[in-house]
Amino acid sequence: MKGRLLCMLALLCAFFCLHGAAEEDAASVCRALLIGCDSFLTHDSTAPSAALNVERMARMLQTDVRGYARVTRMDGGIAGRAALRAAVQTAFEGAREEDISLIYICTHGLYDRVSYEPLLVLSDGTREENINAAALRRVLDSVPGTKILLLDACNSGAFIGKGVGGNRVNNAFSGGAYRVLTSAGAYEDSLLWHDRRAEGGSYFAQELCEGLRSRAFDLNADGKVTLEEAYLGLLEYHGASTVQLYPQNEKTALYACDPAGADRGERPLGEIVLDNAVLREGEDTLYFSFTVHRAVRVQYQIIYYRNGRWRFDAPQVIEDAENADGALSPGRKERSVTLVSEDGDPYGYVLLQIVAQEGRNALLAGSRLICVQSDSGDPTLRIWCGAGFAPGRGEELSVFVRHAFPCSLTVRVLDAEGVPVRRLAYKAPSRPIGQSRDGSFFYWDGRDAAGEIVPAGAYAIEVSCTVGGITYRQQSGMISVEDGGGK
């Protein structure tokens, strides 16, 4: 614990560094409920991963300069809906409309392919009960103020209608005071790891906590990491699944820090930079760099994506050449690795994992997703999206772009005259979405490039992709935007 004087100085620094949000933050009280379910009756145990995620989250919140009035930890899980309701009432007792209530849940997630209903498994090892999105919202509706919900579970994007298209899109948390960040799309697994030394966690929680504490996600260096910044940071840093966010460009602060601070997080290395996240099929060498903060041995693991899943069971393992002479010394390092396709597939997705070893402990120090695109051929772009939506009521448009192979995509919103009003993506590498599906999801919140809700009317989505020097384009039908001008 730091002295009272240092705490006061840190709070004063935070007050001046958070710019326009300072008055709002000063009036808000932050509280958190952290739940980790590891032991189940009808599902595989994940111990000790969820419990260690709760510990990571708690340590991260302790470094938030706004200060949390209460952090309630439930490392041993929670038995069901009644227990969750009681925990919410206790954790957020005294909450007001101006307060911020953060809820983190790490557990098994399910997505019923018949009813298209997402479920979280609540369990403490002796009792177990599923909860759907509507029931979870009813429990949390009792808490006044802004609610930030972090779901660390398989298929969790389905709770906000992300990662699933067509008529099955249903966001149980649209409108109102909810801000939701999920670890995966509707059809994706959210991956955990654990080992024999009683260590473990989820890739999502590790990258989230590390990105916040190390200030890597503070993209504009203002001392405030918004949910949008955390989402964008996780898209770059977390490749094993695709994080999802509602509202899509949410500016609510998830974390506040002293921008002049020197906290680099807990990992021995960081600042991982890929020379290029998109490779051509003829390229087999991946170039990257990183910074070593303290002496450590390093290993690289290349994970290939095959038949709708990551082949973590068959990694390509490469020892850093400097390991033979001892641990890598602190400083900036430039490296390259050669990709080896096990079945001759010329394109696909590759996950680079950098593993740091200190003594007998091995730690995933970071990962990056690489998209390997075909050198030629028509990607056969197709667009599926709804006929209309009402952004003034908190609705978003889900856009699914089908493509024949991994590629980089540019997505624009056009008005009825064909004039661009917003760019949703620019040469963005596609990502795997699970279930052997070939395609990419994008979301439009109904706002233009200036951040204002567009006037009511007809709009269209245009998608383009360049392969082998040829640009392919596809345009959707007209989309009706209702309630233009709302806030």
C-alpha positions as a Python dict, from the first residue, in 0.01 Angstrom:
ca = {
    (1, 'M'): (0, 0, 0),
    (2, 'K'): (129, 344, -81),
    (3, 'G'): (123, 633, 163),
    (4, 'R'): (-177, 865, 183),
    (5, 'L'): (21, 1154, 33),
    (6, 'L'): (124, 949, -273),
    (7, 'C'): (-234, 833, -321),
    (8, 'M'): (-355, 1195, -311),
    (9, 'L'): (-90, 1297, -565),
    (10, 'A'): (-189, 1011, -797),
    (11, 'L'): (-554, 1109, -776),
    (12, 'L'): (-470, 1474, -846),
    (13, 'C'): (-260, 1368, -1146),
    (14, 'A'): (-545, 1157, -1274),
    (15, 'F'): (-783, 1452, -1231),
    (16, 'F'): (-579, 1673, -1461),
    (17, 'C'): (-490, 1400, -1714),
    (18, 'L'): (-836, 1269, -1792),
    (19, 'H'): (-937, 1588, -1973),
    (20, 'G'): (-1309, 1625, -2042),
    (21, 'A'): (-1401, 1316, -1843),
    (22, 'A'): (-1248, 1445, -1520),
    (23, 'E'): (-1565, 1593, -1370),
    (24, 'E'): (-1770, 1286, -1467),
    (25, 'D'): (-1511, 1048, -1321),
    (26, 'A'): (-1484, 1250, -999),
    (27, 'A'): (-1861, 1216, -947),
    (28, 'S'): (-1866, 844, -1027),
    (29, 'V'): (-1803, 560, -786),
    (30, 'C'): (-1660, 241, -936),
    (31, 'R'): (-1749, -105, -809),
    (32, 'A'): (-1680, -451, -954),
    (33, 'L'): (-1804, -808, -929),
    (34, 'L'): (-1558, -1069, -1059),
    (35, 'I'): (-1683, -1426, -1108),
    (36, 'G'): (-1475, -1725, -1214),
    (37, 'C'): (-1635, -2070, -1255),
    (38, 'D'): (-1387, -2359, -1277),
    (39, 'S'): (-1573, -2663, -1135),
    (40, 'F'): (-1880, -2803, -1309),
    (41, 'L'): (-2118, -3097, -1289),
    (42, 'T'): (-2179, -3148, -1662),
    (43, 'H'): (-1877, -2978, -1822),
    (44, 'D'): (-1500, -3018, -1808),
    (45, 'S'): (-1315, -2848, -1525),
    (46, 'T'): (-1111, -2543, -1622),
    (47, 'A'): (-929, -2513, -1288),
    (48, 'P'): (-743, -2302, -1203),
    (49, 'S'): (-785, -2078, -1509),
    (50, 'A'): (-1106, -1891, -1419),
    (51, 'A'): (-996, -1831, -1059),
    (52, 'L'): (-662, -1694, -1178),
    (53, 'N'): (-844, -1470, -1425),
    (54, 'V'): (-1040, -1322, -1133),
    (55, 'E'): (-710, -1260, -954),
    (56, 'R'): (-566, -1091, -1265),
    (57, 'M'): (-871, -872, -1304),
    (58, 'A'): (-859, -771, -937),
    (59, 'R'): (-490, -676, -961),
    (60, 'M'): (-560, -474, -1273),
    (61, 'L'): (-847, -284, -1109),
    (62, 'Q'): (-624, -201, -813),
    (63, 'T'): (-404, 2, -1049),
    (64, 'D'): (-697, 206, -1187),
    (65, 'V'): (-632, 560, -1063),
    (66, 'R'): (-1005, 629, -1020),
    (67, 'G'): (-1005, 378, -735),
    (68, 'Y'): (-1268, 108, -686),
    (69, 'A'): (-1486, 150, -381),
    (70, 'R'): (-1556, -223, -375),
    (71, 'V'): (-1423, -524, -567),
    (72, 'T'): (-1613, -844, -492),
    (73, 'R'): (-1435, -1164, -592),
    (74, 'M'): (-1603, -1500, -642),
    (75, 'D'): (-1308, -1720, -734),
    (76, 'G'): (-1496, -2041, -651),
    (77, 'G'): (-1780, -1983, -895),
    (78, 'I'): (-2147, -1916, -839),
    (79, 'A'): (-2426, -2172, -809),
    (80, 'G'): (-2701, -2024, -1024),
    (81, 'R'): (-2934, -1735, -1096),
    (82, 'A'): (-3050, -1685, -737),
    (83, 'A'): (-2691, -1678, -613),
    (84, 'L'): (-2597, -1436, -891),
    (85, 'R'): (-2886, -1207, -800),
    (86, 'A'): (-2775, -1201, -436),
    (87, 'A'): (-2412, -1137, -533),
    (88, 'V'): (-2512, -848, -759),
    (89, 'Q'): (-2720, -688, -483),
    (90, 'T'): (-2433, -711, -237),
    (91, 'A'): (-2154, -606, -475),
    (92, 'F'): (-2337, -299, -604),
    (93, 'E'): (-2522, -190, -294),
    (94, 'G'): (-2546, 188, -287),
    (95, 'A'): (-2493, 229, -663),
    (96, 'R'): (-2633, 551, -813),
    (97, 'E'): (-2715, 659, -1168),
    (98, 'E'): (-2378, 834, -1203),
    (99, 'D'): (-2179, 528, -1088),
    (100, 'I'): (-1996, 260, -1286),
    (101, 'S'): (-2056, -109, -1213),
    (102, 'L'): (-1822, -361, -1376),
    (103, 'I'): (-1917, -729, -1399),
    (104, 'Y'): (-1666, -989, -1521),
    (105, 'I'): (-1778, -1351, -1574),
    (106, 'C'): (-1545, -1632, -1684),
    (107, 'T'): (-1715, -1967, -1740),
    (108, 'H'): (-1830, -2212, -2006),
    (109, 'G'): (-2047, -2053, -2273),
    (110, 'L'): (-2296, -2233, -2497),
    (111, 'Y'): (-2490, -2142, -2809),
    (112, 'D'): (-2802, -2349, -2877),
    (113, 'R'): (-2809, -2414, -3253),
    (114, 'V'): (-3185, -2490, -3243),
    (115, 'S'): (-3318, -2191, -3047),
    (116, 'Y'): (-3014, -1971, -3124),
    (117, 'E'): (-3003, -1882, -2756),
    (118, 'P'): (-2671, -1807, -2584),
    (119, 'L'): (-2615, -1948, -2235),
    (120, 'L'): (-2361, -1905, -1956),
    (121, 'V'): (-2300, -2198, -1721),
    (122, 'L'): (-2314, -2083, -1357),
    (123, 'S'): (-2158, -2337, -1121),
    (124, 'D'): (-1971, -2367, -793),
    (125, 'G'): (-1894, -2738, -834),
    (126, 'T'): (-2189, -2856, -627),
    (127, 'R'): (-2476, -2683, -807),
    (128, 'E'): (-2504, -2579, -1168),
    (129, 'E'): (-2754, -2375, -1369),
    (130, 'N'): (-2755, -2210, -1711),
    (131, 'I'): (-2855, -1848, -1759),
    (132, 'N'): (-2958, -1693, -2090),
    (133, 'A'): (-2908, -1335, -2205),
    (134, 'A'): (-3255, -1211, -2110),
    (135, 'A'): (-3229, -1355, -1758),
    (136, 'L'): (-2881, -1209, -1712),
    (137, 'R'): (-3010, -867, -1810),
    (138, 'R'): (-3300, -894, -1567),
    (139, 'V'): (-3054, -960, -1285),
    (140, 'L'): (-2835, -664, -1381),
    (141, 'D'): (-3126, -427, -1450),
    (142, 'S'): (-3157, -384, -1072),
    (143, 'V'): (-2825, -196, -1066),
    (144, 'P'): (-2853, 180, -1138),
    (145, 'G'): (-2601, 363, -1353),
    (146, 'T'): (-2359, 247, -1621),
    (147, 'K'): (-2297, -127, -1633),
    (148, 'I'): (-1982, -263, -1802),
    (149, 'L'): (-2020, -635, -1869),
    (150, 'L'): (-1711, -840, -1959),
    (151, 'L'): (-1802, -1192, -2076),
    (152, 'D'): (-1509, -1434, -2099),
    (153, 'A'): (-1675, -1745, -2242),
    (154, 'C'): (-1718, -1945, -2561),
    (155, 'N'): (-1988, -1809, -2795),
    (156, 'S'): (-2022, -1499, -2575),
    (157, 'G'): (-2066, -1264, -2871),
    (158, 'A'): (-2415, -1409, -2919),
    (159, 'F'): (-2523, -1222, -2603),
    (160, 'I'): (-2496, -899, -2803),
    (161, 'G'): (-2580, -1041, -3145),
    (162, 'K'): (-2217, -1026, -3263),
    (163, 'G'): (-2061, -1293, -3482),
    (164, 'V'): (-2398, -1423, -3604),
    (165, 'G'): (-2597, -1284, -3895),
    (166, 'G'): (-2930, -1318, -4068),
    (167, 'N'): (-3260, -1309, -3884),
    (168, 'R'): (-3103, -1457, -3570),
    (169, 'V'): (-2931, -1134, -3461),
    (170, 'N'): (-3053, -1051, -3111),
    (171, 'N'): (-2877, -814, -2875),
    (172, 'A'): (-3025, -856, -2529),
    (173, 'F'): (-2830, -552, -2402),
    (174, 'S'): (-2912, -292, -2668),
    (175, 'G'): (-3003, 55, -2555),
    (176, 'G'): (-2994, 173, -2198),
    (177, 'A'): (-2687, 184, -1978),
    (178, 'Y'): (-2509, -137, -2088),
    (179, 'R'): (-2159, -158, -2231),
    (180, 'V'): (-2055, -513, -2324),
    (181, 'L'): (-1717, -657, -2425),
    (182, 'T'): (-1700, -1029, -2508),
    (183, 'S'): (-1404, -1259, -2560),
    (184, 'A'): (-1539, -1431, -2874),
    (185, 'G'): (-1800, -1424, -3148),
    (186, 'A'): (-2117, -1633, -3146),
    (187, 'Y'): (-1954, -1932, -3318),
    (188, 'E'): (-1609, -1909, -3161),
    (189, 'D'): (-1441, -2082, -2871),
    (190, 'S'): (-1283, -1866, -2603),
    (191, 'L'): (-964, -2045, -2517),
    (192, 'L'): (-825, -2117, -2171),
    (193, 'W'): (-492, -2264, -2076),
    (194, 'H'): (-360, -2433, -1763),
    (195, 'D'): (-61, -2647, -1675),
    (196, 'R'): (69, -2885, -1412),
    (197, 'R'): (214, -2602, -1202),
    (198, 'A'): (-138, -2484, -1114),
    (199, 'E'): (-106, -2187, -1349),
    (200, 'G'): (-344, -2079, -1619),
    (201, 'G'): (-598, -1831, -1746),
    (202, 'S'): (-774, -1722, -2061),
    (203, 'Y'): (-596, -1558, -2352),
    (204, 'F'): (-862, -1284, -2345),
    (205, 'A'): (-815, -1193, -1977),
    (206, 'Q'): (-437, -1202, -2005),
    (207, 'E'): (-428, -970, -2306),
    (208, 'L'): (-693, -738, -2160),
    (209, 'C'): (-521, -694, -1823),
    (210, 'E'): (-175, -666, -1975),
    (211, 'G'): (-289, -418, -2241),
    (212, 'L'): (-455, -196, -1980),
    (213, 'R'): (-177, -205, -1720),
    (214, 'S'): (104, -159, -1973),
    (215, 'R'): (-82, 134, -2135),
    (216, 'A'): (-60, -39, -2473),
    (217, 'F'): (-433, 16, -2523),
    (218, 'D'): (-420, 388, -2440),
    (219, 'L'): (-405, 473, -2810),
    (220, 'N'): (-417, 852, -2769),
    (221, 'A'): (-205, 853, -2450),
    (222, 'D'): (-459, 1057, -2253),
    (223, 'G'): (-457, 833, -1946),
    (224, 'K'): (-802, 694, -2022),
    (225, 'V'): (-862, 364, -2203),
    (226, 'T'): (-1208, 362, -2353),
    (227, 'L'): (-1395, 44, -2436),
    (228, 'E'): (-1338, 121, -2803),
    (229, 'E'): (-961, 148, -2745),
    (230, 'A'): (-959, -179, -2550),
    (231, 'Y'): (-1155, -346, -2831),
    (232, 'L'): (-917, -220, -3101),
    (233, 'G'): (-616, -320, -2893),
    (234, 'L'): (-754, -670, -2837),
    (235, 'L'): (-822, -713, -3209),
    (236, 'E'): (-452, -658, -3269),
    (237, 'Y'): (-308, -835, -2965),
    (238, 'H'): (-552, -1125, -2923),
    (239, 'G'): (-568, -1359, -3221),
    (240, 'A'): (-713, -1683, -3084),
    (241, 'S'): (-1070, -1546, -3102),
    (242, 'T'): (-1242, -1226, -3213),
    (243, 'V'): (-1351, -990, -2937),
    (244, 'Q'): (-1686, -816, -2979),
    (245, 'L'): (-1814, -484, -2843),
    (246, 'Y'): (-2147, -311, -2794),
    (247, 'P'): (-2191, -23, -2858),
    (248, 'Q'): (-1941, -58, -3140),
    (249, 'N'): (-1754, 270, -3087),
    (250, 'E'): (-1814, 313, -2716),
    (251, 'K'): (-1620, 595, -2549),
    (252, 'T'): (-1691, 500, -2185),
    (253, 'A'): (-1365, 463, -1991),
    (254, 'L'): (-1283, 106, -1898),
    (255, 'Y'): (-958, 195, -1722),
    (256, 'A'): (-779, 510, -1610),
    (257, 'C'): (-407, 548, -1548),
    (258, 'D'): (-138, 808, -1503),
    (259, 'P'): (-14, 863, -1862),
    (260, 'A'): (327, 959, -1725),
    (261, 'G'): (357, 633, -1532),
    (262, 'A'): (614, 368, -1615),
    (263, 'D'): (414, 51, -1544),
    (264, 'R'): (489, -196, -1824),
    (265, 'G'): (265, -466, -1689),
    (266, 'E'): (388, -801, -1568),
    (267, 'R'): (537, -961, -1877),
    (268, 'P'): (912, -980, -1939),
    (269, 'L'): (867, -865, -2299),
    (270, 'G'): (620, -661, -2501),
    (271, 'E'): (571, -407, -2782),
    (272, 'I'): (535, -688, -3037),
    (273, 'V'): (514, -550, -3391),
    (274, 'L'): (450, -746, -3712),
    (275, 'D'): (605, -613, -4030),
    (276, 'N'): (285, -718, -4207),
    (277, 'A'): (-28, -889, -4074),
    (278, 'V'): (-124, -995, -4429),
    (279, 'L'): (105, -1227, -4628),
    (280, 'R'): (76, -1346, -4986),
    (281, 'E'): (61, -1720, -5040),
    (282, 'G'): (409, -1714, -5191),
    (283, 'E'): (555, -1565, -4874),
    (284, 'D'): (667, -1808, -4608),
    (285, 'T'): (868, -1580, -4379),
    (286, 'L'): (714, -1377, -4099),
    (287, 'Y'): (912, -1075, -3976),
    (288, 'F'): (845, -918, -3636),
    (289, 'S'): (1010, -734, -3348),
    (290, 'F'): (963, -698, -2973),
    (291, 'T'): (1124, -546, -2665),
    (292, 'V'): (1276, -753, -2387),
    (293, 'H'): (1221, -580, -2050),
    (294, 'R'): (1418, -825, -1841),
    (295, 'A'): (1646, -1120, -1925),
    (296, 'V'): (1442, -1416, -2045),
    (297, 'R'): (1453, -1721, -2272),
    (298, 'V'): (1214, -1705, -2567),
    (299, 'Q'): (1039, -1960, -2782),
    (300, 'Y'): (808, -1907, -3080),
    (301, 'Q'): (504, -2122, -3149),
    (302, 'I'): (324, -2113, -3484),
    (303, 'I'): (-36, -2234, -3462),
    (304, 'Y'): (-224, -2311, -3784),
    (305, 'Y'): (-600, -2281, -3834),
    (306, 'R'): (-753, -2593, -3989),
    (307, 'N'): (-1112, -2709, -4034),
    (308, 'G'): (-1265, -2438, -3821),
    (309, 'R'): (-1028, -2460, -3523),
    (310, 'W'): (-682, -2368, -3407),
    (311, 'R'): (-443, -2663, -3401),
    (312, 'F'): (-293, -2597, -3059),
    (313, 'D'): (-227, -2971, -3042),
    (314, 'A'): (22, -2950, -3331),
    (315, 'P'): (228, -2631, -3294),
    (316, 'Q'): (538, -2549, -3492),
    (317, 'V'): (794, -2475, -3218),
    (318, 'I'): (1103, -2262, -3281),
    (319, 'E'): (1365, -2182, -3018),
    (320, 'D'): (1521, -1837, -3032),
    (321, 'A'): (1880, -1873, -3154),
    (322, 'E'): (2014, -1666, -2864),
    (323, 'N'): (1883, -1920, -2612),
    (324, 'A'): (2193, -2132, -2674),
    (325, 'D'): (2404, -1853, -2525),
    (326, 'G'): (2167, -1788, -2235),
    (327, 'A'): (1870, -1564, -2178),
    (328, 'L'): (1793, -1280, -2416),
    (329, 'S'): (1925, -951, -2283),
    (330, 'P'): (1697, -647, -2244),
    (331, 'G'): (1646, -434, -2555),
    (332, 'R'): (1473, -431, -2891),
    (333, 'K'): (1488, -756, -3091),
    (334, 'E'): (1417, -821, -3460),
    (335, 'R'): (1325, -1174, -3559),
    (336, 'S'): (1186, -1385, -3844),
    (337, 'V'): (1034, -1733, -3862),
    (338, 'T'): (953, -1954, -4160),
    (339, 'L'): (601, -2093, -4192),
    (340, 'V'): (560, -2462, -4274),
    (341, 'S'): (218, -2572, -4396),
    (342, 'E'): (144, -2927, -4288),
    (343, 'D'): (-91, -3003, -4577),
    (344, 'G'): (32, -2775, -4854),
    (345, 'D'): (-259, -2532, -4821),
    (346, 'P'): (-128, -2209, -4982),
    (347, 'Y'): (-331, -1972, -4766),
    (348, 'G'): (-510, -1956, -4434),
    (349, 'Y'): (-466, -1814, -4086),
    (350, 'V'): (-161, -1838, -3863),
    (351, 'L'): (-119, -1746, -3497),
    (352, 'L'): (225, -1638, -3376),
    (353, 'Q'): (272, -1697, -3004),
    (354, 'I'): (579, -1575, -2818),
    (355, 'V'): (649, -1775, -2504),
    (356, 'A'): (886, -1642, -2236),
    (357, 'Q'): (1055, -1883, -1996),
    (358, 'E'): (1184, -1767, -1660),
    (359, 'G'): (1325, -2053, -1457),
    (360, 'R'): (1072, -2335, -1469),
    (361, 'N'): (782, -2103, -1549),
    (362, 'A'): (663, -2049, -1907),
    (363, 'L'): (442, -1750, -1986),
    (364, 'L'): (260, -1655, -2304),
    (365, 'A'): (411, -1312, -2359),
    (366, 'G'): (198, -1219, -2658),
    (367, 'S'): (36, -1336, -2978),
    (368, 'R'): (-46, -1196, -3321),
    (369, 'L'): (-281, -1312, -3596),
    (370, 'I'): (-155, -1336, -3954),
    (371, 'C'): (-379, -1365, -4259),
    (372, 'V'): (-223, -1546, -4558),
    (373, 'Q'): (-406, -1441, -4874),
    (374, 'S'): (-422, -1612, -5210),
    (375, 'D'): (-217, -1449, -5489),
    (376, 'S'): (-492, -1490, -5746),
    (377, 'G'): (-857, -1574, -5792),
    (378, 'D'): (-1196, -1416, -5739),
    (379, 'P'): (-1282, -1394, -5366),
    (380, 'T'): (-1652, -1411, -5469),
    (381, 'L'): (-1762, -1143, -5226),
    (382, 'R'): (-2120, -1161, -5100),
    (383, 'I'): (-2294, -933, -4850),
    (384, 'W'): (-2571, -1020, -4604),
    (385, 'C'): (-2723, -752, -4383),
    (386, 'G'): (-3060, -644, -4250),
    (387, 'A'): (-3308, -433, -4445),
    (388, 'G'): (-3304, -156, -4188),
    (389, 'F'): (-3232, -50, -3830),
    (390, 'A'): (-3286, 236, -3585),
    (391, 'P'): (-2956, 372, -3445),
    (392, 'G'): (-3148, 624, -3234),
    (393, 'R'): (-3275, 329, -3027),
    (394, 'G'): (-2926, 182, -2983),
    (395, 'E'): (-2958, -66, -3272),
    (396, 'E'): (-2664, -157, -3495),
    (397, 'L'): (-2646, -305, -3844),
    (398, 'S'): (-2470, -642, -3870),
    (399, 'V'): (-2290, -688, -4203),
    (400, 'F'): (-2165, -1034, -4298),
    (401, 'V'): (-1922, -1049, -4591),
    (402, 'R'): (-1863, -1395, -4734),
    (403, 'H'): (-1531, -1449, -4912),
    (404, 'A'): (-1384, -1762, -5067),
    (405, 'F'): (-1048, -1736, -4890),
    (406, 'P'): (-868, -1517, -4633),
    (407, 'C'): (-819, -1163, -4761),
    (408, 'S'): (-805, -797, -4660),
    (409, 'L'): (-1128, -600, -4694),
    (410, 'T'): (-1235, -239, -4727),
    (411, 'V'): (-1594, -168, -4618),
    (412, 'R'): (-1775, 162, -4678),
    (413, 'V'): (-2122, 299, -4612),
    (414, 'L'): (-2274, 488, -4907),
    (415, 'D'): (-2575, 716, -4911),
    (416, 'A'): (-2854, 690, -5171),
    (417, 'E'): (-2643, 889, -5422),
    (418, 'G'): (-2342, 664, -5374),
    (419, 'V'): (-2145, 918, -5169),
    (420, 'P'): (-1935, 760, -4890),
    (421, 'V'): (-2049, 863, -4542),
    (422, 'R'): (-1842, 624, -4328),
    (423, 'R'): (-1558, 373, -4367),
    (424, 'L'): (-1600, 68, -4144),
    (425, 'A'): (-1271, -98, -4244),
    (426, 'Y'): (-972, -25, -4465),
    (427, 'K'): (-771, -321, -4594),
    (428, 'A'): (-854, -502, -4271),
    (429, 'P'): (-728, -861, -4259),
    (430, 'S'): (-1010, -1112, -4233),
    (431, 'R'): (-1021, -1335, -3926),
    (432, 'P'): (-1148, -1688, -3863),
    (433, 'I'): (-1496, -1689, -3709),
    (434, 'G'): (-1531, -2057, -3614),
    (435, 'Q'): (-1747, -2345, -3733),
    (436, 'S'): (-1552, -2366, -4064),
    (437, 'R'): (-1730, -2052, -4185),
    (438, 'D'): (-1562, -1832, -4446),
    (439, 'G'): (-1653, -1471, -4394),
    (440, 'S'): (-1616, -1158, -4186),
    (441, 'F'): (-1851, -952, -3971),
    (442, 'F'): (-1865, -573, -3958),
    (443, 'Y'): (-2100, -347, -3763),
    (444, 'W'): (-2238, -1, -3832),
    (445, 'D'): (-2381, 205, -3550),
    (446, 'G'): (-2555, 444, -3789),
    (447, 'R'): (-2302, 723, -3747),
    (448, 'D'): (-2107, 913, -4011),
    (449, 'A'): (-1735, 989, -4021),
    (450, 'A'): (-1787, 1279, -3777),
    (451, 'G'): (-1958, 1054, -3522),
    (452, 'E'): (-2308, 1189, -3579),
    (453, 'I'): (-2610, 969, -3648),
    (454, 'V'): (-2688, 996, -4019),
    (455, 'P'): (-3021, 1140, -4138),
    (456, 'A'): (-3301, 891, -4186),
    (457, 'G'): (-3298, 746, -4536),
    (458, 'A'): (-3155, 479, -4763),
    (459, 'Y'): (-2794, 362, -4745),
    (460, 'A'): (-2585, 78, -4885),
    (461, 'I'): (-2275, -121, -4790),
    (462, 'E'): (-1986, -149, -5036),
    (463, 'V'): (-1710, -409, -4992),
    (464, 'S'): (-1389, -429, -5195),
    (465, 'C'): (-1085, -655, -5199),
    (466, 'T'): (-770, -653, -5413),
    (467, 'V'): (-623, -988, -5518),
    (468, 'G'): (-337, -1020, -5765),
    (469, 'G'): (-368, -655, -5864),
    (470, 'I'): (-740, -689, -5944),
    (471, 'T'): (-995, -510, -5725),
    (472, 'Y'): (-1325, -690, -5669),
    (473, 'R'): (-1632, -501, -5543),
    (474, 'Q'): (-1975, -590, -5414),
    (475, 'Q'): (-2260, -368, -5300),
    (476, 'S'): (-2558, -451, -5082),
    (477, 'G'): (-2918, -357, -5145),
    (478, 'M'): (-3053, -37, -4993),
    (479, 'I'): (-3078, -25, -4614),
    (480, 'S'): (-3337, 187, -4436),
    (481, 'V'): (-3202, 393, -4147),
    (482, 'E'): (-3475, 505, -3910),
    (483, 'D'): (-3480, 757, -3625),
    (484, 'G'): (-3204, 966, -3781),
    (485, 'G'): (-3074, 1249, -3569),
    (486, 'G'): (-3121, 1072, -3235),
    (487, 'K'): (-2856, 1064, -2970),
}
